[in-house]
Amino acid sequence: MRALIIENNQAYRDLLTHTLAQQGFTTDSGDSIESARLYADAEPYDIICVNQDLEDGAGEVFVAYCNQHQRHRDTPILFLTENRDLRAEDLTVRVDGVIHELSEHQIGDQIVHFIDLHLDPVFHEGRILFVEDDAEVAADILGELKKTGYQVSHFTSVEAARLEFDTVTVYGSHAEAYDLAITGLDLDGKLKGEDLVSFIRSYEDGRGFIPIIAVTGDNNDKRRIALYQLGVNDFLPKPVLHQELLVRIGNLMTNKRLLDKVHDIRRELFAMATIDKLTGCHNRHSLMQYSEKFISTARRHEYPVSLLVIDLDHFKAINDNHGHAVGDVVLEQTGALLNASFREGDLVARYGGEEFVVLMTHCNAKDARNKAEELREAIENMKPNGLDLTTCIGVTSLEGGAKGDFEAMFHAADEGVYAAKEGGRNRVVYVAVA
């Protein structure tokens, strides 16, 4: 991506160049309208940054030139000014954003936000759930949304929309997730717009937090307040003005996308704190943090829970004879096998070194033994990096409602591992919790 910077202050020019470079831009820069025109005529740019006060005149002159330029009339333009009261709408030329020259940190943050807003494709796309049974209103809104590039799923009843929303289990920044809901209120079916709002807000995952716009011809203040309390984010009066529709959608969609990015970062940080990077399994800290809750929940609801301790045979010899890089391949492939072998509700963790622990929910002793034997055979057949590999697996269980904690279960399964080693390795041994 390319950026053009027209700024007569060298310090600000350097700051803009550095900030844009961090976002993946190569830059050209100048300090005058004359140099800016030469650049604009010679090169296509993805973003143009212009100061209000240039060496040979006002920045608006060059902006006006860009507004009429065949190549740059749609290029996002960022206007820099020392006038803290100036807004984009105060100018007689089209600019897409105004940055007030405050601290370096504030300028950098504003530039990154502007790039996200105008150049990140995620801010120009989105999936909308649309419910409206008035054919004329629906056709009008659908036509405008599709021209803008939004993906729209239109339904004439809350029942149909509810079924669709329930089947789309992804949320947040996932490409298939819904980003916004628009609903009429006074629909002909048994369920009304308020019911759809309540349904969406009942979800405890990210689906329950998507923004909702209500379309209504009823401007009754009492009803509007009740809908705000129910979870509606914004209203559109009938007849719908196209520009107002797009502005309101854009504002809500932008905020939602920004929150998605924050949540993505939080999930990444959480994964870094809880997942073993080499194997993709939970790490020991995560195991110790969640194991007691895992077991206490099973005890409270009186369903069985089982634990496996898996210890790879002669792993030190693999490291000594083939090197730690090969040892890492063995651990990585073992982790991948374990993650693929257990259910979503089970907890698979690397306990340390070549030792793994698996907690299995709703799993009794017989099923745990069978699962451990299947796993032992799968590891023997895995042949990571062409090497023969076997394992000792200790197994233990707590039947529904039985007393016991993680420490007791781990101790019993670890005894099973020791017995398997004493018995010749490559075997499964069950030990009951004392």
C-alpha positions in Angstrom: 0.0 0.0 0.0 1.1 3.6 -0.7 0.5 6.8 1.2 1.1 10.4 0.3 2.1 12.8 3.1 1.9 16.6 2.4 3.1 18.2 5.7 5.4 21.2 6.2 6.5 20.2 9.7 9.4 17.8 9.5 8.7 16.3 12.9 5.1 15.5 12.0 6.2 14.3 8.6 8.6 11.8 10.2 5.9 10.7 12.7 3.4 10.1 9.9 5.9 8.2 7.9 6.9 6.0 10.8 3.3 5.3 11.8 2.2 4.4 8.3 5.3 2.2 7.8 4.2 0.2 10.8 0.9 -0.3 9.1 2.5 -1.6 6.0 2.7 1.5 3.8 5.4 2.9 1.6 5.3 6.7 1.6 6.0 9.7 -0.5 6.1 13.1 1.1 6.3 16.8 0.3 5.6 20.2 1.9 3.8 22.1 -0.8 0.8 22.1 -3.1 3.1 22.0 -6.1 4.9 18.9 -5.0 1.7 17.3 -3.9 0.2 17.7 -7.4 3.2 16.2 -9.0 3.0 13.1 -6.8 -0.8 12.8 -7.3 -0.4 12.9 -11.1 2.4 10.3 -11.1 1.3 7.7 -8.6 -1.9 6.0 -7.3 -2.2 6.2 -3.5 -4.3 4.3 -0.9 -4.4 7.2 1.5 -3.5 10.9 1.4 -2.5 13.0 4.5 -2.6 16.8 4.0 -1.9 19.6 6.4 -4.1 22.6 6.5 -1.2 25.0 6.2 1.4 24.3 3.5 4.4 26.2 2.2 2.6 27.7 -0.8 -1.0 27.9 0.4 -3.9 26.2 2.1 -4.2 22.4 2.2 -7.8 22.7 1.0 -6.5 23.7 -2.4 -4.8 20.4 -2.9 -7.7 18.5 -1.4 -10.0 20.2 -4.0 -7.6 19.1 -6.7 -7.8 15.5 -5.4 -11.6 15.6 -5.2 -11.7 16.4 -9.0 -8.8 14.0 -9.9 -9.8 11.0 -11.9 -7.4 8.7 -9.9 -7.9 10.2 -6.4 -11.4 11.4 -6.2 -12.3 8.4 -4.0 -9.0 8.1 -2.2 -9.4 8.5 1.6 -8.0 11.9 2.7 -6.8 12.7 6.2 -6.7 16.4 7.0 -4.2 17.6 9.7 -4.8 20.8 11.5 -3.8 22.7 14.7 -7.4 24.0 14.9 -8.9 21.8 17.6 -12.5 22.9 16.7 -12.3 22.1 13.0 -14.5 19.2 11.8 -14.7 17.5 8.4 -18.1 18.9 7.8 -16.9 22.4 8.3 -14.8 22.2 5.1 -16.0 23.0 1.6 -14.0 20.1 0.2 -14.4 16.3 0.8 -12.1 14.9 3.5 -12.6 11.6 5.3 -11.1 12.5 8.6 -9.6 15.3 10.6 -6.6 14.8 12.9 -5.9 17.6 15.4 -2.1 17.8 16.0 -1.9 17.0 19.7 0.6 14.6 21.2 2.6 12.1 19.1 0.8 9.2 20.8 -2.7 10.7 20.1 -1.8 11.3 16.5 -0.6 7.8 16.0 -3.7 6.3 17.5 -5.9 8.5 15.3 -4.1 7.5 12.2 -4.4 3.7 13.0 -8.1 4.1 13.7 -8.5 6.0 10.4 -6.7 3.3 8.5 -8.9 0.6 10.1 -12.0 2.5 9.3 -11.3 3.4 5.7 -8.9 0.7 4.4 -9.5 -2.5 6.4 -12.0 -4.5 4.4 -13.7 -5.7 7.5 -15.1 -2.2 8.1 -16.7 -2.1 4.7 -18.4 -5.5 4.9 -20.8 -7.2 7.3 -23.6 -9.6 7.6 -27.0 -8.2 8.5 -30.1 -10.1 9.8 -33.1 -8.2 8.5 -36.7 -8.8 9.5 -39.5 -6.8 7.8 -42.9 -8.0 6.4 -43.8 -4.8 4.7 -42.8 -5.6 1.1 -42.3 -2.0 0.0 -40.2 -1.0 3.1 -38.2 -4.3 2.8 -37.4 -3.8 -0.9 -36.3 -0.2 -0.3 -33.9 -1.1 2.5 -32.6 -4.3 0.8 -31.8 -2.3 -2.3 -29.8 0.3 -0.4 -27.9 -2.3 1.7 -26.9 -4.5 -1.2 -25.6 -1.5 -3.2 -23.4 -0.7 -0.2 -21.9 -4.2 -0.2 -23.5 -5.7 2.9 -24.6 -9.3 3.0 -28.3 -9.4 4.0 -30.5 -12.3 5.1 -34.1 -11.1 4.8 -37.0 -12.7 6.7 -40.6 -11.7 6.9 -41.2 -13.3 10.3 -39.4 -13.5 13.6 -39.9 -17.3 13.7 -37.9 -17.7 10.5 -35.2 -15.2 11.6 -34.9 -16.9 14.9 -34.3 -20.3 13.4 -31.6 -18.9 11.1 -29.9 -17.0 13.9 -29.9 -20.1 16.1 -28.1 -22.1 13.4 -25.3 -19.6 12.9 -23.2 -20.6 16.0 -20.1 -18.4 15.1 -19.8 -14.9 16.4 -17.4 -12.0 16.7 -15.0 -11.4 13.8 -15.8 -14.8 12.2 -16.7 -14.2 8.5 -20.0 -16.1 8.8 -21.1 -14.3 12.0 -23.9 -11.8 12.0 -22.8 -8.2 12.7 -26.1 -6.4 13.0 -29.8 -7.0 13.2 -32.5 -4.7 11.7 -36.1 -5.5 12.6 -39.5 -4.0 12.1 -41.6 -3.9 15.2 -45.2 -4.4 14.3 -45.0 -7.6 12.3 -48.0 -9.6 11.2 -46.9 -12.9 12.8 -47.4 -14.1 16.4 -44.0 -12.9 17.4 -43.1 -9.1 17.1 -39.9 -7.2 16.8 -39.6 -7.1 20.6 -39.5 -10.9 20.7 -36.6 -11.0 18.3 -34.7 -8.5 20.4 -35.3 -10.6 23.6 -34.3 -13.7 21.7 -30.9 -12.3 20.6 -30.1 -10.7 23.9 -30.7 -14.1 25.6 -27.5 -15.5 24.1 -24.6 -15.6 26.6 -22.0 -15.9 23.8 -21.0 -13.1 21.4 -24.2 -13.5 19.4 -26.1 -11.9 22.2 -24.2 -8.6 21.8 -24.7 -7.7 18.2 -26.2 -4.2 17.7 -29.9 -4.0 16.9 -31.8 -1.3 15.0 -35.6 -1.1 15.2 -37.5 0.3 12.3 -40.8 1.8 13.3 -43.5 4.3 12.4 -44.4 4.6 16.1 -42.4 7.4 17.8 -44.1 6.8 21.1 -41.5 7.8 23.8 -42.6 5.2 26.3 -42.2 2.4 23.8 -38.8 3.6 22.6 -37.6 3.7 26.2 -38.9 0.2 26.8 -37.1 -1.0 23.7 -33.9 0.6 24.7 -34.2 -1.2 28.1 -34.8 -4.4 26.2 -31.6 -4.1 24.2 -32.3 -2.1 21.0 -29.3 0.1 20.1 -30.9 2.6 17.7 -34.1 3.5 15.8 -35.0 4.3 12.3 -38.3 6.1 11.7 -40.5 5.3 8.7 -40.2 6.3 5.9 -36.5 5.4 6.0 -34.0 7.9 4.7 -31.2 6.1 2.9 -28.4 8.3 4.1 -29.6 8.1 7.7 -29.9 4.3 7.4 -26.3 3.9 6.2 -24.9 6.3 8.7 -26.6 4.5 11.6 -25.5 1.1 10.3 -22.0 2.3 9.7 -21.6 3.7 13.2 -22.9 0.6 14.9 -21.0 -1.7 12.6 -17.7 0.2 13.2 -18.1 0.0 17.0 -18.9 -3.7 16.7 -15.9 -4.4 14.6 -13.6 -2.5 16.9 -14.9 -4.5 19.9 -14.4 -7.7 17.8 -10.8 -6.7 17.4 -10.4 -6.1 21.2 -12.1 -9.5 21.9 -9.8 -11.2 19.4 -6.8 -9.8 21.1 -8.1 -10.9 24.5 -8.7 -14.4 23.2 -5.1 -14.5 21.8 -3.7 -13.3 25.1 -5.9 -15.9 26.9 -4.6 -18.6 24.6 -1.0 -17.5 25.2 -1.6 -17.8 28.9 -3.4 -21.2 28.9 -2.2 -23.1 25.8 1.1 -24.9 25.4 2.6 -23.4 22.3 4.4 -26.6 21.1 1.6 -29.1 21.4 -1.6 -27.0 21.3 -2.8 -28.6 24.5 -3.7 -26.7 27.7 -0.6 -26.0 29.8 0.0 -27.1 33.3 -1.2 -23.8 34.8 -4.5 -24.1 32.9 -4.9 -27.7 34.0 -4.5 -26.8 37.7 -6.8 -23.8 37.3 -9.7 -25.7 35.8 -9.4 -29.2 37.1 -11.0 -28.7 40.5 -14.0 -27.0 39.0 -14.2 -29.7 36.3 -14.3 -32.4 39.0 -16.5 -30.6 41.5 -19.1 -29.9 38.8 -19.1 -33.7 37.9 -19.6 -34.5 41.6 -22.4 -32.0 42.1 -24.3 -33.2 39.1 -23.5 -36.8 39.9 -22.0 -37.9 36.6 -18.7 -39.9 36.2 -15.4 -38.3 35.4 -12.1 -40.1 34.4 -8.5 -39.0 34.2 -5.6 -40.3 32.1 -1.9 -39.7 32.7 0.0 -40.4 29.5 3.8 -40.8 29.7 5.8 -41.3 26.5 8.2 -44.2 26.7 12.0 -43.6 26.5 11.5 -39.9 25.4 14.9 -38.9 26.8 16.5 -41.4 24.5 14.8 -39.8 21.5 16.2 -36.4 22.5 19.7 -37.9 23.2 19.9 -39.9 20.0 18.0 -37.7 17.5 18.2 -34.2 19.0 15.7 -31.9 20.6 14.2 -30.8 17.3 13.1 -34.3 16.6 11.8 -34.6 20.2 9.7 -31.5 19.6 8.2 -33.1 16.5 7.3 -36.1 18.6 5.6 -33.9 21.2 3.9 -31.7 18.6 2.4 -34.8 16.8 1.4 -36.4 20.1 -0.4 -33.1 21.1 -2.2 -33.0 17.8 -3.3 -36.6 18.2 -4.6 -36.0 21.7 -6.5 -32.9 20.7 -8.1 -34.8 17.9 -9.0 -37.8 20.0 -11.1 -36.3 22.7 -14.4 -34.4 22.9 -14.8 -30.7 23.1 -15.8 -30.9 26.8 -12.8 -32.9 27.8 -9.6 -31.2 29.1 -6.4 -32.2 27.4 -3.2 -30.8 28.9 0.6 -31.1 28.7 1.6 -31.6 32.3 5.3 -31.3 31.7 8.1 -32.8 29.5 6.7 -35.9 27.8 3.7 -36.2 30.2 0.1 -35.4 29.3 -3.1 -35.4 31.4 -6.6 -35.8 30.1 -9.8 -35.2 32.1 -12.9 -36.8 30.5 -16.4 -35.7 31.4 -19.3 -38.1 31.6 -16.9 -41.0 31.3 -17.0 -44.1 33.6 -14.2 -46.5 34.4 -15.0 -49.0 31.6 -15.2 -46.3 28.9 -12.0 -44.7 30.2 -10.1 -48.0 30.0 -11.3 -48.5 26.4 -10.4 -45.0 25.4 -6.9 -45.3 26.9 -6.3 -48.6 25.0 -7.4 -46.9 21.8 -5.1 -44.0 22.5 -2.2 -46.4 23.3 -2.6 -48.1 20.0 -2.9 -44.8 18.1 0.3 -43.6 19.6 2.1 -46.8 18.7 0.9 -46.5 15.1 1.7 -42.8 14.8 5.4 -43.2 13.9 6.4 -39.5 14.4 9.4 -38.6 12.2 9.6 -42.3 11.3 10.3 -43.3 14.9 8.8 -46.1 17.0 6.9 -44.6 19.9 5.0 -46.2 22.7 3.4 -45.0 25.9 2.4 -45.9 29.4 -1.1 -44.7 30.4 -2.5 -44.6 33.9 -6.3 -44.5 34.3 -8.6 -43.7 37.1 -12.3 -42.7 37.6 -14.8 -41.2 40.0 -18.3 -42.5 39.6 -21.2 -40.1 39.7 -21.3 -38.3 43.0 -18.2 -40.0 44.4 -15.9 -38.0 46.6 -12.4 -37.2 45.4 -10.4 -34.3 44.0 -7.8 -33.7 41.2 -4.8 -34.5 43.5 -6.3 -37.9 44.5 -7.2 -38.8 40.9 -3.7 -37.7 39.6 -2.0 -39.7 42.3 -4.0 -42.9 41.4 -3.4 -42.5 37.6 0.3 -41.7 38.2 0.5 -45.0 40.1 -0.9 -46.6 37.0 1.8 -45.2 34.9 4.5 -46.5 37.3 2.9 -49.9 37.2 2.8 -49.9 33.4 6.5 -49.1 33.3 7.3 -51.9 35.8 5.2 -54.3 33.7 7.2 -53.7 30.5 5.8 -50.4 29.1 3.4 -49.8 26.2 0.4 -50.7 28.3 -2.6 -49.3 30.2 -3.1 -49.8 33.9 -6.2 -48.8 35.9 -5.9 -47.7 39.6 -8.9 -46.8 41.7 -8.9 -43.6 43.7 -8.0 -44.4 47.3 
